[in-house]
Each structure stands twice: as C-alpha cells, then as structure tokens.
Amino acid sequence: MPSRHESPSGEPVGQQSAAPGAVIPFDAILMAAGAGSRLGHRPKSLLQLDGEPLIIRQINALKAAGADELVVVLGFYANEIAPWLTRCGARIVLNPDPAQGQVSSQRIGLQELSGRSNAVLMALADQPMIDSHDVTDLIARFAVRPAECLLVFPRVQGQPGNPVIFTPEVRDAVLSADQSIGCRQWRQANRLSALPFDSDNPHYVVDIDTPDDIESFCRTTGRRLSWPTDRTER
C-alpha cells in the first residue's frame, strides 16, 4: 500500500503528498439518507471528526479527487443535514420515502446523473477515514481493470468495503432492473464482472453504525467523533 496512508491508529505513515487528479472522468453519488436507527435515530453523517461533519469530509474528498458531477442523496433528517450543505458544491436530491431502504436511494442518485462520465462512484457518508487519496487509489485500479470487469470494490483482509466504482453499463442495468435491485444486488448477480481491489488500507472498511463503532473508532485511532452542538449553516 502507498506509504501516504494512515495507520489504523490514525497517524500518517511516511510522507503524504497531494492527491493526484482522477485518471478517468467520474461522477459520484454520496449516500446520506439513512435513519441511523442503530445510533439512536440520529443523522450519523453529521458526526464530527476534527470539528467537521463526516458528510462534508466526504464531499471534500470526492471533489478533491476530481468528481465531475456530485449528487448527495438525503432522506431521513434532510432538514437537519441540508443547512450544512448550502455551499458544498454538490447537487442535493431527496428520497421522498427513505424507509424503502438504501436501494431506493441508490436508484434516485443514479437517475440524477447526466451520464457523461466514464464511471460512477458510489460512496457512503458515514465513513470517517476516507480521503481523496483513497478515492484516487480506487479510481486508478478501476482504470486498469480487465475488459470484462464492470465494477471494482475495495477489499481489506477479505472484507468488502466502500466506496465502489463502476461503468455506465452497470448504472443502466440497475436502473432498467426491478426496483429491488441496487449496486450490491447487481454485484452479487454478476460476480465475474466485479473485481476486488485488495488493499491493506483500513479506511475502506471503517464506518459508523452503532455507539460501539464510535467507541471503537476513538479507541483505535485516538481521534474523537462528536455530535454537533450547533446544526446551523456553515
């Protein structure tokens, strides 16, 4: 793994350089519509790391990595999250019925893309460690994939992670399929067309779903996640 990544403790490993531009044009969808039911029914994308909400960190990482078009899908807590995003440079779309689940939000995000780029990257707003370098590493692997590969996903010690990146053909296939089909369902049905990007970078598999996840993150990285005390516009 490149030396610029942080260790699991959150400390930099080696010299960290600026993130290179994307090697291929890509659009991005950032998922932030969930109910946070295992986290006390709170908007986990507003958890703050180093004083910045996770959703803003993700938006900045995707933009720094070179996203041509960036769509953020909101659902539950949209009224709380949206004021933080007024100057984020992304297009905000609403899932009117987020209780239908993540697949419905994925499909809404895919429908919003103009389809001009060579790839679509699907990211989650509750991954505290993902940065622009992690995104560009994934894009670089996608750029040299075999011809038969349509989707690339990170895998760390056998555990699949996020974000994932795929061709416009996958986007079209998902949208033309039954409403129950999203990216994960497509990948499970088309395993020969999905390639793992094997990595030792833990950023890809760290997300926040429960209070225990917050405690584990703080314990292993030495960094603190906290809820905002003022959810006003930034």
C-alpha positions in Angstrom: 0.0 0.0 0.0 1.3 3.5 -0.7 3.1 5.0 2.3 0.9 8.1 2.4 -1.9 6.2 4.1 -2.5 6.5 7.8 -2.0 3.6 10.1 -5.0 2.1 12.0 -4.1 4.5 14.8 -4.8 7.4 12.6 -1.2 8.5 12.4 0.4 9.3 9.0 2.7 6.7 7.6 5.5 8.3 5.6 5.3 11.4 3.6 1.8 12.5 2.5 1.6 14.1 -0.9 -1.2 16.0 -2.6 -3.9 13.8 -4.2 -3.5 13.5 -7.9 -6.3 14.3 -10.2 -8.6 11.5 -11.4 -7.1 9.3 -14.1 -10.6 8.9 -15.7 -13.6 11.2 -15.6 -16.1 10.0 -12.9 -19.3 11.1 -11.3 -20.1 10.5 -7.6 -23.1 9.7 -5.6 -22.9 10.2 -1.8 -25.5 8.3 0.3 -26.8 10.1 3.3 -30.4 9.2 3.5 -30.4 6.6 6.3 -32.4 6.6 9.6 -29.5 5.9 11.9 -31.7 3.5 13.8 -28.8 1.7 15.5 -27.3 5.1 16.5 -30.2 6.4 18.5 -32.1 7.6 15.4 -29.7 10.5 14.7 -28.1 11.7 11.4 -24.8 9.9 11.6 -23.4 11.9 8.6 -23.3 14.9 11.0 -21.0 13.3 13.4 -17.9 15.5 13.5 -14.2 14.5 13.2 -11.8 17.3 13.9 -14.7 19.6 14.1 -16.0 18.8 10.6 -19.2 16.7 9.8 -18.4 13.4 8.1 -20.6 14.3 5.1 -18.6 17.5 4.5 -15.3 15.5 4.7 -16.7 13.0 2.2 -17.8 15.8 -0.2 -14.5 17.5 0.0 -12.6 14.2 -0.6 -14.7 13.4 -3.7 -14.3 16.9 -5.1 -10.5 16.9 -4.4 -10.3 13.5 -6.2 -11.9 15.1 -9.3 -15.6 14.2 -9.3 -17.2 15.8 -12.4 -20.7 15.6 -11.0 -21.5 15.1 -7.4 -25.0 14.1 -6.2 -25.8 13.8 -2.5 -28.9 11.8 -1.6 -30.8 12.8 1.6 -33.8 11.3 3.2 -34.3 11.0 6.9 -33.1 14.2 8.7 -32.8 16.1 5.4 -34.0 19.2 7.2 -31.1 18.9 9.6 -28.4 17.9 7.1 -29.3 20.3 4.2 -28.3 23.5 6.0 -24.7 22.2 6.3 -24.5 21.7 2.6 -25.5 25.1 1.2 -22.0 25.9 -0.1 -20.7 22.4 -0.7 -20.8 22.5 -4.5 -22.9 19.3 -4.8 -26.4 18.7 -6.1 -28.8 17.7 -3.3 -31.6 15.3 -4.1 -34.3 13.9 -1.8 -35.5 10.4 -1.4 -39.2 11.1 -0.6 -39.6 7.6 1.0 -36.2 6.7 2.6 -37.9 4.0 4.6 -37.8 1.9 1.4 -34.1 1.4 2.1 -30.7 2.1 0.7 -31.5 0.6 -2.7 -34.2 3.2 -3.3 -31.7 6.0 -2.5 -29.1 4.5 -4.8 -31.6 4.4 -7.7 -32.6 8.0 -7.1 -29.0 9.1 -7.2 -28.3 7.1 -10.3 -31.3 8.7 -12.0 -30.0 12.1 -11.3 -26.6 11.7 -13.1 -26.3 13.1 -16.5 -24.3 10.1 -17.7 -21.5 12.0 -19.3 -18.6 10.4 -17.4 -16.8 7.1 -17.9 -17.5 5.9 -14.4 -19.8 6.2 -11.4 -18.5 6.1 -7.8 -20.9 5.3 -5.0 -19.8 6.4 -1.6 -21.3 6.4 2.0 -21.4 9.5 4.2 -20.6 7.6 7.4 -17.0 6.6 6.6 -14.8 8.9 8.7 -11.4 7.9 7.3 -12.0 8.0 3.5 -9.9 10.8 1.9 -9.1 11.9 -1.6 -6.1 9.6 -1.8 -8.3 6.6 -1.0 -10.7 7.6 -3.8 -7.9 8.1 -6.4 -6.4 4.8 -5.5 -9.7 3.1 -6.2 -10.1 5.0 -9.4 -6.6 4.1 -10.5 -7.4 0.4 -10.0 -10.6 0.8 -12.0 -8.7 2.5 -14.8 -6.5 -0.6 -15.4 -9.2 -3.3 -14.9 -9.6 -6.1 -17.3 -12.0 -5.5 -20.2 -14.6 -7.9 -18.8 -14.7 -6.1 -15.4 -17.5 -3.5 -15.0 -17.3 -2.8 -11.2 -14.4 -2.5 -8.8 -14.8 -2.6 -5.0 -12.1 -2.4 -2.2 -11.5 -5.5 -0.1 -9.4 -5.5 3.1 -8.4 -8.8 4.6 -11.3 -10.4 2.8 -13.9 -7.8 3.9 -15.6 -5.8 1.2 -15.6 -2.1 1.7 -16.7 1.2 0.2 -16.8 3.2 -2.0 -17.3 1.2 -5.2 -16.9 2.3 -8.8 -18.5 1.0 -11.9 -19.2 1.7 -15.6 -22.2 3.4 -17.0 -23.3 -0.1 -18.2 -23.9 -1.0 -14.6 -25.8 2.2 -13.9 -28.1 1.4 -16.9 -28.5 -2.2 -15.9 -29.5 -1.3 -12.3 -32.0 1.3 -13.5 -33.6 -1.0 -16.0 -34.0 -3.8 -13.5 -36.6 -4.3 -10.8 -36.9 -1.6 -8.1 -35.4 -4.0 -5.6 -32.1 -4.1 -7.5 -29.2 -1.8 -6.4 -25.4 -1.9 -6.7 -24.9 -4.8 -4.2 -27.6 -6.9 -5.8 -26.1 -6.3 -9.2 -22.6 -7.3 -8.0 -23.9 -10.5 -6.3 -25.6 -11.5 -9.6 -22.6 -10.6 -11.8 -19.6 -11.8 -9.8 -17.5 -12.4 -12.9 -17.8 -8.7 -13.8 -16.9 -7.4 -10.3 -13.2 -7.2 -9.4 -11.9 -6.7 -5.8 -9.3 -4.1 -5.2 -7.3 -5.9 -2.5 -5.8 -3.4 -0.1 -4.4 -3.2 3.5 -5.9 0.2 3.9 -8.4 0.1 6.8 -10.1 3.3 5.7 -12.3 1.4 3.2 -13.9 -0.8 5.9 -14.4 1.7 8.7 -17.9 3.0 9.0 -20.1 4.2 11.9 -23.4 2.4 12.6 -23.6 2.0 16.4 -22.4 3.6 19.6 -19.9 0.7 19.9 -18.5 1.8 16.5 -17.9 5.3 17.8 -16.1 3.9 20.8 -14.0 1.5 18.8 -13.0 4.3 16.3 -11.9 6.5 19.2 -10.0 3.7 20.9 -8.1 2.5 17.8 -7.4 5.9 16.2 -7.1 8.2 19.2 -9.4 10.6 17.5 -12.8 11.7 18.7 -16.2 11.7 17.0 -18.7 14.0 18.4 -22.2 15.3 17.7 -22.5 18.9 16.6 -23.8 21.3 19.2 -24.9 23.8 16.6 -26.5 22.4 13.4 -26.8 25.8 11.7 -25.5 26.6 8.2 -21.8 26.5 7.7 
